[in-house]
Each structure stands twice: as C-alpha cells, then as structure tokens.
Amino acid sequence: MINGLQLHQRSHPRIIDACVATVLLACSFPGSMITLPGHDLSVPWWPGVLVAGISCTALLCRRDRPRTTVVLTAVCAAALATLGYILTVLLMGPLMVALHSLATRTDRRTANTSTFACIALLVTTELIVGPSNEPLVLKLVGPAAWLLLSTSLGTVTRFRAAYLETMKARAEHAERTREREARHRVTEERMRIARDLHDVVAHHLVLAQIQAGAAARFMSTRPDEAARIAADLGGTTSSALRELKATVGLLRQADDADDADGPYDPTERITPGLAQLADLTASFRNAGLTVTVTSEGEPRPLVAGSDLTAFRIVQEALTNVTKHAATRSAEIRLAYFHDRLGITITNGASAPSASYPAADGGYGVIGMRERARSVGGRLRVGHRPEGGFEVVTELPLPSSVPEETPTT
C-alpha cells in the first residue's frame, strides 16, 4: 500500500501539490480567527485567508523552485504577523512545507541558512509590529520550533532517500561484481581444465606414438623387444585413460551419475607432483628419451598447487623434447633455495629441430607460463647459446620459521 502511494506521488506530483495547497488553505480559515484567551478578534478573518491563499498557491512551484517558494511563503507569513494575526501552525503551514521541500532538495547548509533567516524574519516582525498582547515566549518559541521541526524532517527525508539510493547502488554494484566474478571463475576453470587436458593428451599420445612406431619397426627383426614395447604401450594408454577420466569427471553434473562407466570418484585420482618424477622420467625412457635428474640444496616440500605446477611444467617440457628436439637426451636440474625452487629442463647440446615451439608460441608454452603465474612463480623458455633448448622456472617455497631454542 505504501509503495503504491509513493508510486502515485511520483507519477502525479502536481495533483499532490494541489491537494496539499488546498488542505493548507482550508486550515487558514480557523487559523485566521485564533485569539488569545479573554481577547476578541481584533482583525477581520478574510485578509488572513487571502494572504494564506497566496502562500498556498506558491507551493505549486516548490518542486521546481524551492528557494523562490521559501521566499514567497516567508514574506506571506511576515505579512500575516504584520496584520496582527497570531502565527500558529495553521498559518505557518505553507512556510513549513516550503522549508521541508527545500531541505529534501538541497544541502544541509542551504536548508539551515534559509530556516534561520525565516526565523529571524518572523521573530523580528512579531517583536516590532506583531500583536502587542501576545506573550513574548509565544513570539519567540512558536515560529522557531515549528520551522526547525519542518527543516529537520526534510533533512531526515533527504538522508533516508540518499541512504536508500546508496544501498541500491551498492546492491547493483555487488550484483555486477558477482556476475563478473562468476564469469571470471568459469573462465579460469575452463583454462585450468584445458591445460590439464592438453598436458595429459599431449604427453601420453606422444609416448604412445613413439612406442607404436618402435614396436612396428622391431616386429620382424626383434620380436621380443617389440612385445615389451607393446606392453609398455598398453600401460601408457591405460594411464592416459585414467587421467582423462579423472579430468573429465570434474565436468560431470549430478545427473550424470548413471553414466556407463559409473560415477566419478575423486579419490581415484592422485594429484601428481615431484614425488612422481621418477615414474615420469621412466615413461619417457621407455619412449627412447634418456632423462637425467640432478638436485641442489636441501629438498623441501611444496604446497599442493606448486607441486602440481612443477610436475606439469616438467612433463610438458619433456614432451616437447620428445616431439621436437633432435637429441634423445634431456636433463632436469632442481635447485632448492630458501624461498624458491628453481627447475631447469634442457635437451642437450645439439641444435633443436626446426619444428621446436617458439618461446612465445604454442599452447604448451602458454600453459606452462599460466601455471607458473598462477602460483606466484615465473617461467622463461628459449634457445641455449651452446645449442639446444631450455625451460627455466622458479616457484615459491613455503616459508619455514625456525624453532626457538629454549633458554635456561
């Protein structure tokens, strides 16, 4: 009901102003006949109603010209005091409404200045030419109290409207921010899944391709070796299927639980890290790539995200060596510092193949850079001066606080 009334006021402001002016004009009739107890009416009632009518008519402009409306209603109120009428709330109603409108549409300083100016005008007029039999307290307190009340109510109304507008703006901003954040998270998740799929598919398919080619070459001349390679090929494809199932399982919805392969169990997936580095290098060794791992400094564990990032970067770098490099050897160097882990993957001293990916191109290189940045690290790739290609990354290590030695 209240919202309907507010909507009606906003859609028909002139009708509301006319109704307010009419009601205040009706109040001026009894207001022009009020006298002090024991005293007769010393002035006729109709001049007061006429002046009040002019003041009420000025209220029709209170929305467009609030300052002008205050001036007109204040002059009319002063004229009523000059004519000898007692300035009650019935006669000061137009001025009170004008001050309320001014307070709701202007700043506090303007509203307060106008209010005190009106109070000074009316009190001075009352003291100089007002009714002589009117008590001094009534001349001073009456106009000041009523005008201050109307201005205070207008200021409160303006503050409440500003507060509601601020809350509305904050709600809209929060909604827009929430939508942007949701889109950003979806994009980040898509990029993460794309990186995982690229790493899994590229790694295992390259190994499977090399193993299948070797098995085909040795089939007639070295059947035992071909059988061993074929067995390794089966393990490579099985590992690829397991990782693909685990990665794609992250995209499944609850209504996909009746899938033919059964519901996805996140416990089936072991997040890879540097602890599986030996298995990773062994898989490349079966594909004909000799990988040497060296370590410097005291090994320290990484957080889960950095550990996965280190494993994926090494995996992608070795995959690129297997696909593009002319040499069949690679070296991994792990350097542990107090606040970071440096990982360097090189493919030997021979010149790289012309198909080797550029330092700023290829989804694999882009994915390695994104992974490093996502955990607060950095990555550099490029050709070595002495020949070959290298991938260098630095990942942050968790800070360790040394234990305090108890003193005696």
Secondary structure, 3 states (H helix, E strand, C coil): CHHHHHHHHHHCHHHHHHHHHHHHHHHHHHHCCCCCCCCCCCCCHHHHHHHHHHHHHHHHHCCCCHHHHHHHHHHHHHHHHHHCCCCCCCCCHHHHHHHHHHHHHCCHHHHHHHHHHHHHHHHHHHHHHCCCCCCHHHHHHHHHHHHHHHHHHHHHHHHHHHHHHHHHHHHHHHHHHHHHHHHHHHHHHHHHHHHHHHHHHHHHHHHHHHHHHHHHHHCCCCHHHHHHHHHHHHHHHHHHHHHHHHHHHCCCCHHHCCCCCCCCCHHHCCCCCHHHHHHHHHHHHHCCCEEEEEEECCCCCCCHHHHHHHHHHHHHHHHHHHHHCCCCEEEEEEEECCCEEEEEEECCCCCCCCCCCCCCCCHHHHHHHHHHHHCCCEEEEEECCCCCEEEEEEEECCCCCCCCCCCC
